[in-house]
Amino acid sequence: MSPPCQSVGSLAVEDAVTRRRTMPRVRRPLATALGTALAVPLLAAAPAAASQGGAQGQVTVTALRFTVTVGGRTCAVDADLYRPAGVDKAHPAPSVLTTNGFGGSKSDGTTGATGKAFATRGYVALAYSGLGFGKSGCLISLDDPGIDGRAASRLIDFLAGTRAADDGTRIDFVTKDRPGDPRVGMIGGSYGGAIQMATAAVDHRVDALVPMITWNDLTYALDPNNAADRKVPGAFKWQWTNGFYLIGESQPITLPNLDPSRWGSLGCAHFVPGVCDTFGLLNSGSYPAAATAAMQRYARSVSPVGYLDRIEAPTLLIQGQTDTLFNLNEATATYNALKDRGTTTKMIWQSWGHSGGQVPGELNMSQGNLETSYTGQRILAWFDRYLRKQKNTDTGPALAYYRDWQRGYGAAPKVPPLTQTVYLSGDGKLVDDRAKVARGSRTYTNRLVPTSHSESSLADAIGLPDPAPYDTAGTYLGWDTDRLKAPVDVVGSAKATLKVSSPAAERVQNSGNAADKLVLFAKLYDVAPDGTKTLVRRLIAPVRVPDVTKPFTVALPGIAHRYEAGHRIEFVVAASDDSYLGNKGIKPVTVVSAPGDPGTLQLPVVRGKLN
């Protein structure tokens, strides 16, 4: 495949938000900055030395190498073993397996700090560089269970004592449930989150998972369509996706002793062919039916959505509210699927994600604050319950969510349902009764360039500011409530039901290329009494309308947000967003409102009342 056609200067990777839209050319220093930024914001600690002390004791670190054969290739896996003092055959301990976020390695600080953190708390930890990163070989395959999952399973064999490292090292000090079955949990963020589910799907020896800020379905994450019909492709998230391409292709290939199995095809040297083909199709701006179906099948096959029915390990999902890459809907979809399967699972919506949002007191491995942060306490309890088998350990509520208006967590027995409905009136108001809907119609028109801005993915990584979100007059429609009489807390994913008219879109929507279908972007603003508008967490819902002649529903990204008294809730539908590829051609859109058939907005309100 050819490199992406969009230039990349805006991709936020795991602990920094980037804010720049475009750059005519990416230079090596930028690629280096993006790769460095890719460590999940759990930490910023130095790589492990040969022997380290921790709050609970001394830790010995041993560098190891494992040769594995997966996906038709033989390659090396670079790892560090963290052994707590006093742990031996007579005094075994449970183990924790962890790996890096995209672009990181076992030595990136994040991964090593995680290994050390759990070793100082008495766990045997094995931290490794994921395939294609650091000094580990093979191509990047996006946490494919048949490749990355199988490679991780070989490391579990080592923890079980049934295989040796390449230098002959064997261990016999990990707690076992039975011969060949070590007590092992996994933890990590983003790319290091999905690998946990990929591993648990192919190796049921895994006893506990803590996936953080990761994806459920890459077709939704990279090419999201928030309409109910997910067979129709979405709007290409070009900044994020091309940023990952850049980071993958900037991995070093000339370091001494680097595994030659990291070479792929010319033009896409570090990825497996399925990933290269996916990048190529998305950047083409075209969605022919056969190629699109193949792309979606591949992307879902390497996504948890494709194999969650094989996961048995108890799973604590942790997702970030400030995350334009993998939003709360991703974790919620995984949570619901695991619950339906009968797998033990709970979920935390923390403040920070790929787009920032870190607040004082939240989990930060570089501070070693597992015991003093809410999320850290929940993780320790999860591993106490399922790795140390302390059956009376309280693992917390089914759902916990960070409330920035109270600087603490709320709890719920389940994901909050849609509880209150407002109607889209022809005069631009959101009203609480159909009888209040004013008859009328309003129209917006897209332009051939983006006219709305939500966020730029990676501006912080290259030291550039991100403009405040905006919409250009004439290219969007908005509906708002009256000023709220009391605070309203919205927790979860809102849903809009819309019907629009667009003859220009109707004429081409059955062309055989889904790229001709109408694209729009839905979002929620918080409007202060002085008129200042805040796009909640900078989140938007791209939609490629399946059939413009029929009503359609839009699932907005999940939020946990308080609208204060005196503020207004504004629902906006915009023609474009500069973080995404949008409409082909000019497609004016009209929304008609009538008391008998208005559009609706349903909100998961847990406190307060609209209007």
GIGI-V220645 format. One record per backbone hydrogen bond with DSSP energy under -1.0 kcal/mol. CO is the residue of the C=O (numbers start at 1). NH is the residue of the N-H. If there is no record, write none. Layout:
# GIGI-V220645
CO|NH ; CO|NH
This chain:
# GIGI-V220645
13|16 ; 14|41 ; 17|460 ; 27|31 ; 28|32 ; 29|33 ; 30|34 ; 31|35 ; 32|36 ; 33|37 ; 36|39 ; 37|15 ; 40|42 ; 42|365 ; 50|61 ; 52|59 ; 57|54 ; 58|85 ; 59|52 ; 60|83 ; 62|81 ; 64|79 ; 65|166 ; 66|77 ; 68|75 ; 70|73 ; 73|70 ; 75|68 ; 76|137 ; 77|66 ; 78|129 ; 79|64 ; 80|127 ; 81|62 ; 82|125 ; 83|60 ; 84|87 ; 93|175 ; 94|124 ; 95|185 ; 96|126 ; 97|187 ; 98|128 ; 101|104 ; 105|108 ; 109|113 ; 110|114 ; 111|115 ; 112|116 ; 113|117 ; 114|118 ; 115|119 ; 116|120 ; 118|123 ; 119|122 ; 124|96 ; 125|82 ; 126|98 ; 127|80 ; 130|133 ; 133|136 ; 137|132 ; 140|272 ; 144|147 ; 144|148 ; 144|149 ; 147|151 ; 148|152 ; 149|153 ; 150|154 ; 151|155 ; 152|156 ; 153|157 ; 154|158 ; 155|159 ; 156|160 ; 157|162 ; 158|161 ; 165|168 ; 169|165 ; 173|93 ; 175|183 ; 178|181 ; 181|177 ; 183|95 ; 184|207 ; 185|97 ; 186|210 ; 188|212 ; 189|192 ; 190|193 ; 190|194 ; 191|195 ; 194|198 ; 195|199 ; 196|200 ; 197|201 ; 199|203 ; 203|206 ; 208|186 ; 209|316 ; 210|188 ; 211|318 ; 212|190 ; 216|305 ; 217|221 ; 218|222 ; 222|237 ; 224|235 ; 226|555 ; 228|230 ; 236|238 ; 236|581 ; 237|241 ; 238|242 ; 239|243 ; 240|244 ; 241|245 ; 242|246 ; 243|247 ; 244|248 ; 245|249 ; 246|250 ; 248|251 ; 255|258 ; 259|262 ; 260|263 ; 265|268 ; 269|264 ; 270|140 ; 272|276 ; 273|277 ; 274|278 ; 275|279 ; 276|280 ; 277|281 ; 278|282 ; 279|283 ; 280|284 ; 287|514 ; 288|292 ; 289|293 ; 290|294 ; 291|295 ; 292|296 ; 293|297 ; 294|298 ; 295|299 ; 296|300 ; 297|301 ; 298|302 ; 300|303 ; 303|306 ; 304|307 ; 304|308 ; 307|310 ; 308|311 ; 314|209 ; 315|346 ; 317|348 ; 318|213 ; 319|350 ; 321|323 ; 322|355 ; 327|330 ; 328|332 ; 329|333 ; 330|334 ; 331|335 ; 332|336 ; 333|337 ; 334|338 ; 335|339 ; 336|340 ; 337|341 ; 338|342 ; 338|343 ; 344|315 ; 346|317 ; 347|400 ; 348|319 ; 349|402 ; 350|321 ; 351|322 ; 353|356 ; 356|353 ; 359|362 ; 364|367 ; 364|369 ; 365|368 ; 369|373 ; 373|377 ; 374|378 ; 375|379 ; 376|380 ; 377|381 ; 378|382 ; 379|383 ; 380|384 ; 381|385 ; 382|386 ; 383|387 ; 383|388 ; 384|390 ; 389|391 ; 390|393 ; 398|347 ; 399|412 ; 400|349 ; 401|410 ; 403|406 ; 403|407 ; 403|408 ; 408|403 ; 410|401 ; 412|399 ; 420|603 ; 422|601 ; 423|431 ; 425|428 ; 428|480 ; 429|425 ; 431|423 ; 433|436 ; 434|437 ; 438|426 ; 440|593 ; 442|591 ; 444|589 ; 451|472 ; 452|578 ; 453|470 ; 457|18 ; 459|462 ; 459|464 ; 460|463 ; 470|453 ; 472|475 ; 474|445 ; 475|575 ; 477|573 ; 479|571 ; 480|430 ; 484|566 ; 488|563 ; 489|606 ; 489|607 ; 490|561 ; 492|559 ; 494|556 ; 495|602 ; 496|554 ; 497|600 ; 498|552 ; 501|590 ; 502|506 ; 503|507 ; 505|509 ; 508|511 ; 512|289 ; 513|516 ; 514|517 ; 518|545 ; 520|543 ; 521|574 ; 522|541 ; 523|572 ; 524|536 ; 525|570 ; 526|534 ; 527|568 ; 528|531 ; 532|528 ; 534|526 ; 535|538 ; 536|539 ; 541|522 ; 542|226 ; 543|520 ; 547|550 ; 552|498 ; 554|496 ; 559|492 ; 561|490 ; 563|488 ; 564|567 ; 567|484 ; 568|527 ; 569|481 ; 570|525 ; 571|479 ; 572|523 ; 573|477 ; 574|521 ; 577|580 ; 589|444 ; 590|501 ; 591|442 ; 593|440 ; 594|597 ; 599|424 ; 600|497 ; 601|422 ; 602|495 ; 603|419 ; 603|420 ; 603|605 ; 604|491 ; 607|489
